[in-house]
């Protein structure tokens, strides 16, 4: 994604034309947007990037910004006089969606439909059903869909699938939407061009580029990070490392190992977390050696010796004093962090029954980081923590949700439902309703209903209505259940219109 004329105008406006004159090539771009008189004013005396007398460059910048703002609102990028017009958009022979379906999508994208759990799950459901039924979304909403998916990354795959060739054509006209441009027969959106944004863009743009590039070519993206790393600020370095989670692999280890010596605490912590997600990393191996000296697996349950102190090498590998859970001592917290960064293979095929709580807490951290489904399933029976579901593939998380809910206390319900992506099938949705109805803490159920509204199947509307009929007149759930039913009713309408 390259910096657009808009981005460059904003940069000049923020700094001021006295401190950052218009570059000559940008003057040409501005001139192409204005009429002959304004273009002459913008270009007069600007070959060397200097503003002409009378503040006419400032006027040109503002006029060009106003013109570009209009183009941006309708999803078009201003064409330069020396730029060939693009080929017409390809024909889309798919049947259009119904008027009701189109109107509903527009209302969801504009934020006019307020539902518990927010509109994003409903937009995703609309797009999935649209693609599955071979329909096409209304052309007038393609710019809004691209803008929405630019902000909400998780919606990008269904947007590309539903949008078809016309959406890809439109995306090619605007560098901001370059993530949606794909090659023929390539099922995944790519962003393999415009690497210049990494060196010149704003941080948010650079991070978007990094995530997109890592999903396509992690090695190329890492090399770009390495080239600019020395000049990044400490907060930016930490956020950049977080972006390396996409496409994380063994080839990233040398760079991350070096980042363990960074002068900024947040950067060191981010690097250690990423290395702990690689069970084959040297850091994971060092942690395994440390915990072998503290845990005796030959006893039943395993005997644990808390560390008396930790050395500089252990601190370099990410073990810290801060951040301990409530009522957890410092020495216990050290051990939990070490176990949480060691490979799960250190402990055999699965968790040992009756293991001490500090060992279980470390295993939960490790299983969450490493995305191990077998360990997650076993641990959910004794420690139903959302982190065990968050890093699993969606199908596996949905399969394990009943196990988690069966063993979870009421306060944990909301987190577990939020960690399990939708859509849920009717059987799972009914199971969730039954578990919520059996809960005794009304506040916990009230919070959990947001997850049900976002992912539940429309077939449970009748179950929710019967649940509500059985509530007392002053039960707090009487205020929340109608909102869940409203969200599911909208999903029901989507299903009917896109059947």
Steps between C-alpha positions, in 0.01 A plus 500: 500500500670825388444838664212666318475862389263546794755360747772727364274807512410422860869468585576842347200658672591363841858623487427823312618608157769725648665205674413239236457655153307317235730258314510560127337168414218568744453844342429321171246277671331800663497689172321214328215531751439873461378720220747683278525810720540306825745262336711793385492643850606175652778448252622862486848511640468154649750313289743516789231417759473861619164667562418793269416835644153574633443159660369352176656160572299484823186574302591235247555241773162574658321502165659172398410350839136604455496345152658177618259478794213484253669223304568307823137518605387329179783247500696642207857622468551812293647420159804693378490652156794286393357178640320262269145424595452154649316234309129486585400285793437139401143383471356312797249245376395389848144571608464816709385469858147606586416861575441412865838327529675798337327748728586295806869484406504876447345562843751268667797664329375849590451404864125567495416154638604470863517147632650327798846381398534766230436485125823325392376140553182580305699655214720190489193276494346708219818472293543126557142427396529731200808316373356156578184567299683641200347848535677834462488792740374835366771686312420821688608338827835365380693814613338478844588130522862572411519780756344278766738212433798737495415583862382152607752246376300194595234588242742511208470137380117505479508847340733377226300179453167681470627804307635307206690642205335841514612555857856401403484742205381782726766422758766536232398865455584594860830411671324501839309192386799318351449209744194399292684482167570141412634306208271272299437166673666629820252442785681726744516880482852629461692817557833436334555841346564844637777412747584871514221550753714319755760776483276803456152422634341580832529232769145367453558467125835333556352247742220418255759452228709278730211269583395474136856440379571243769194302393646477147878499542622506863866506400473810282304680772761410761779639284312829470465510881871434543592785264316764705528346847783717630307820429169396663386638834461256791117505497501444123748213531268322744200540270701387201599183682135432573440517125748215449250256652355465152710243317720437806752225436853374572653744250400785733699362792840671442335843483283434805794360697691823437195700613529338845788743558296807408522789745117527524314269737192475278710396201681231696167367631349488150803317360496245785128434448551433128792266563292311758246438221771309311548172690821435309663833587815527708308702759244220539785255543663713768170522687461121481841456663404739780171330583659155499700614800185616681240231420534128571263314265587165658282572804120490493394775494820666371702662777570869444784708644451874472809694385669703774628755252544546126814604318555757227477239224155394620386860510634549149278212389191687618441398862396811693374594845198700388167375371433218746135390541332598828624316810794353305840535663804619310680164506187319382459755222857438386430128469172556313681714243776243452255214449293720269798553269623140493391256226202288602698196385709553813217340698406206279168444326277705727448658842537281805190456715524674835788725395565803724308815398814693409596226255150499350511879464827473310362227276202721415735778388705256292200329339347836413821623341571179310140438390504136607147356471566180698653683794230766482223240521659333803565829677151637437369235739703639788573858393235629254692806384408692180866508395473126428240571231629827353799359313329189364350475149132602515365146447712362783400784733131432432550127560660568838257767621258248658789346694596843628147602593435174681787562739496882516372707792235755410736802496708333226209451258520836323871467425465148364214595267686808377808288425303257280441634148165461331286404336397221735287215375151442648614223733784704651273804530237297687767359727617853584144606583458203732826579677404864546157407633661275759729777627423659834681833464271732305770761435730237349221379271416857401858555383513164320190576293707738285695202367180308433358794302816523290538132410181307584284325242162647410330174597527583871265799483215282625714372788582857601135605486400210723784588735379857522139390562616309806684793658367708783370849435811665643767258376789696349514260204164632383691807384773309313328202338291717262824648364634150434176408325523821293852414380398145413187624324716714273712196428180309425402769248843476341460123472158535339606767250818315404362147497 
